[in-house]
């Protein structure tokens, strides 16, 4: 797309698998930012994850409690 995008993850209170993919090939110039919900973490850190490579993908899995993991 022509602008950066932000994806807000749902609370990690259920076991969920997600695949987030840059299907337009524009993430290098228009980053995709993945933001955890509240105090949830992504790989142990309460901070956003950025996709900034063309056609890249990130697979995430929640633990059903309060954490997301990049697979």
The 8 nearest C-alpha neighbors of each residue, nearest first, counted from 0:
[[1, 2, 25, 23, 29, 3, 26, 24],
 [0, 2, 29, 3, 25, 28, 4, 26],
 [3, 1, 29, 0, 4, 30, 28, 25],
 [2, 4, 29, 30, 31, 5, 1, 0],
 [5, 3, 31, 32, 2, 30, 6, 29],
 [6, 4, 32, 31, 33, 7, 3, 34],
 [5, 7, 33, 32, 34, 8, 4, 31],
 [8, 6, 34, 33, 35, 5, 9, 36],
 [7, 9, 35, 36, 34, 6, 10, 33],
 [10, 8, 36, 11, 7, 35, 12, 34],
 [9, 11, 36, 12, 8, 39, 65, 37],
 [10, 12, 65, 61, 63, 13, 64, 66],
 [13, 11, 63, 64, 10, 65, 14, 62],
 [14, 12, 63, 11, 15, 64, 61, 62],
 [15, 13, 63, 61, 62, 12, 11, 60],
 [14, 16, 61, 60, 13, 17, 63, 11],
 [15, 17, 60, 59, 61, 14, 18, 58],
 [18, 16, 59, 58, 60, 19, 15, 57],
 [17, 19, 58, 57, 20, 59, 56, 16],
 [18, 20, 57, 56, 58, 17, 21, 59],
 [21, 19, 56, 22, 55, 18, 57, 54],
 [20, 22, 54, 55, 23, 24, 26, 56],
 [21, 23, 24, 20, 54, 25, 55, 53],
 [24, 22, 25, 21, 0, 54, 26, 53],
 [25, 23, 54, 53, 22, 21, 26, 27],
 [24, 26, 27, 23, 29, 28, 53, 0],
 [27, 25, 30, 29, 51, 53, 28, 52],
 [28, 26, 51, 52, 53, 25, 29, 30],
 [27, 29, 26, 25, 30, 51, 3, 53],
 [30, 28, 3, 26, 2, 25, 27, 31],
 [31, 29, 26, 51, 3, 50, 27, 28],
 [30, 32, 4, 50, 49, 5, 3, 26],
 [31, 33, 49, 5, 48, 6, 4, 30],
 [34, 32, 6, 48, 47, 5, 7, 49],
 [33, 35, 47, 7, 8, 6, 32, 48],
 [36, 34, 8, 39, 40, 7, 47, 37],
 [35, 37, 10, 39, 8, 9, 38, 34],
 [38, 36, 39, 35, 10, 45, 40, 34],
 [37, 39, 36, 45, 40, 35, 65, 66],
 [40, 38, 65, 66, 36, 37, 35, 45],
 [39, 41, 45, 66, 44, 43, 67, 35],
 [40, 42, 67, 44, 43, 68, 66, 45],
 [43, 41, 68, 44, 40, 67, 69, 66],
 [42, 44, 40, 41, 45, 66, 67, 68],
 [45, 43, 40, 41, 46, 42, 39, 47],
 [46, 44, 40, 39, 41, 38, 43, 35],
 [47, 45, 44, 48, 34, 40, 41, 35],
 [46, 48, 34, 33, 32, 35, 49, 45],
 [47, 49, 33, 32, 34, 46, 50, 41],
 [50, 48, 32, 31, 51, 33, 47, 30],
 [49, 51, 31, 30, 52, 32, 26, 55],
 [52, 50, 27, 26, 30, 49, 31, 53],
 [53, 51, 27, 55, 26, 50, 54, 30],
 [52, 54, 24, 27, 26, 55, 25, 51],
 [55, 53, 24, 21, 22, 52, 20, 56],
 [56, 54, 52, 53, 21, 20, 50, 57],
 [57, 55, 20, 19, 21, 58, 54, 18],
 [58, 56, 19, 18, 59, 20, 69, 55],
 [57, 59, 18, 70, 69, 17, 19, 56],
 [60, 58, 69, 17, 68, 70, 16, 67],
 [61, 59, 16, 68, 67, 15, 17, 62],
 [60, 62, 67, 14, 11, 15, 63, 66],
 [61, 63, 14, 64, 66, 67, 11, 60],
 [62, 64, 13, 14, 12, 11, 61, 65],
 [65, 63, 12, 62, 11, 66, 13, 61],
 [64, 66, 39, 11, 12, 63, 62, 40],
 [67, 65, 40, 39, 61, 62, 11, 41],
 [66, 68, 61, 41, 60, 40, 42, 59],
 [69, 67, 42, 60, 59, 41, 70, 61],
 [68, 70, 59, 58, 42, 60, 57, 67],
 [69, 58, 59, 68, 60, 57, 67, 16]]
